[in-house]
Amino acid sequence: MSRLTQIKETKKGRLALFLDGEFAFSLDEDTFAAAHLHEDDELEPWQVEQLRKQSDTRRALDKAMDYLSLRDHASGELYQKLCRKFDAHSAAYAVARAGELGLLDDAGFARRRAAELLRKRKSRREILNDLAAKGIDRDTAAEAVESLYDEAEEGEDPEMASVQALLERQYAAKLAAGKRDQVAAALARRGFSHAIIREALAAYED
């Protein structure tokens, strides 16, 4: 049994709880009010643990709101970030709540991210890998990329356009120096197919 010896408001508007004279954790105002806590209350260990978990879930949600105020996140990416600071349960709760509030849209995020990466001349493979790293599931990522490629102008191959732009803007000096094989290897490492690379190099050299 622990005694709630002091309740003190923090600079961030939370209520710090001191158990048996030592700081334990802080609660947001809503959680504190719902718990009906008063100084000198005696708390069972299970009550302390429950309050601690409620504190963590609320703090995780607040942190999720901070992240989302800065930029869009995929739900998986947001969960991964929150897990660096909170336990899995608190992180999952925060992500679920953000989704309920309409603040997460994995499909929309995937489309916007894929379009941004294509503008940066990334290959299809690089785009899919990036979306996976952001926590986008495989089907959603594939759908976003296919949709983006389908929107290309008739007769245009986004992969070919990206390779040609890279050859002109980034690898022209190396090609002029006769380093064709090095350029081809660099493009392959970036995820472009050998067929696309050969075709683009031939067109460039012509």
C-alpha positions, 0 to 999 in steps of 0.5 A, spaced: 500 500 500 502 506 498 500 513 500 499 519 496 503 524 500 503 530 495 499 532 488 503 538 485 501 541 478 507 541 473 509 547 468 506 543 463 499 543 466 499 535 468 499 533 476 505 530 479 503 524 484 508 523 490 507 516 493 510 516 500 514 522 499 517 521 492 515 523 485 512 517 482 509 519 475 504 525 472 497 525 470 493 529 465 487 533 468 482 528 465 485 522 467 486 525 474 479 528 475 476 521 473 481 517 478 478 522 484 485 522 487 486 526 494 492 527 498 493 522 503 489 517 499 491 510 500 493 506 493 493 499 492 499 496 488 494 495 482 491 502 482 498 505 482 500 500 476 493 502 472 494 510 473 501 509 471 499 505 464 493 511 463 499 516 464 503 513 459 497 512 454 496 519 454 503 521 454 504 517 448 497 520 445 500 527 446 507 525 443 503 522 437 499 529 436 506 533 436 509 528 431 502 529 426 503 537 427 509 537 424 508 532 418 504 526 415 505 520 418 504 513 416 500 509 422 506 504 422 511 509 422 508 513 427 508 506 431 515 505 430 517 512 433 512 512 439 515 505 441 522 509 442 519 512 448 513 508 450 511 501 451 508 497 445 501 498 448 501 505 449 504 506 442 498 502 439 493 506 443 495 512 441 496 510 433 489 507 434 486 513 437 489 518 432 486 513 426 479 514 430 480 522 429 481 521 422 489 524 422 492 517 419 491 515 412 496 510 410 493 510 402 494 517 402 500 518 405 503 512 400 501 516 394 504 523 396 510 519 398 511 515 392 510 522 388 515 525 391 520 520 391 518 519 383 520 527 382 526 525 385 528 520 380 527 514 385 526 507 382 520 503 383 524 499 387 527 504 391 520 507 392 517 501 395 523 500 399 522 507 402 514 506 403 516 499 407 521 503 411 515 508 413 511 502 415 506 502 409 504 495 408 506 491 401 499 491 398 498 499 399 505 501 397 504 497 391 497 500 389 500 507 390 506 506 386 502 502 380 497 508 381 502 513 380 505 510 374 498 509 371 497 516 371 504 518 367 502 521 360 501 516 354 507 512 352 511 515 357 515 510 362 517 513 369 523 509 370 526 510 363 524 518 364 528 517 371 534 514 368 535 519 362 534 525 367 539 522 372 544 520 366 543 528 363 544 531 370 548 527 375 552 522 370 554 526 364 561 527 366 562 520 368 560 518 361 564 523 358 570 520 361 568 513 358 566 510 365 560 507 362 560 501 366 561 505 373 554 509 371 551 502 369 553 499 376 551 505 380 544 505 376 543 498 378 544 499 385 539 505 385 534 499 383 533 500 376 533 494 371 538 492 367 534 492 361 532 500 362 539 501 364 541 499 357 536 502 353 537 509 356 544 508 355 544 507 348 539 512 347 543 517 351 549 515 347 546 516 340 
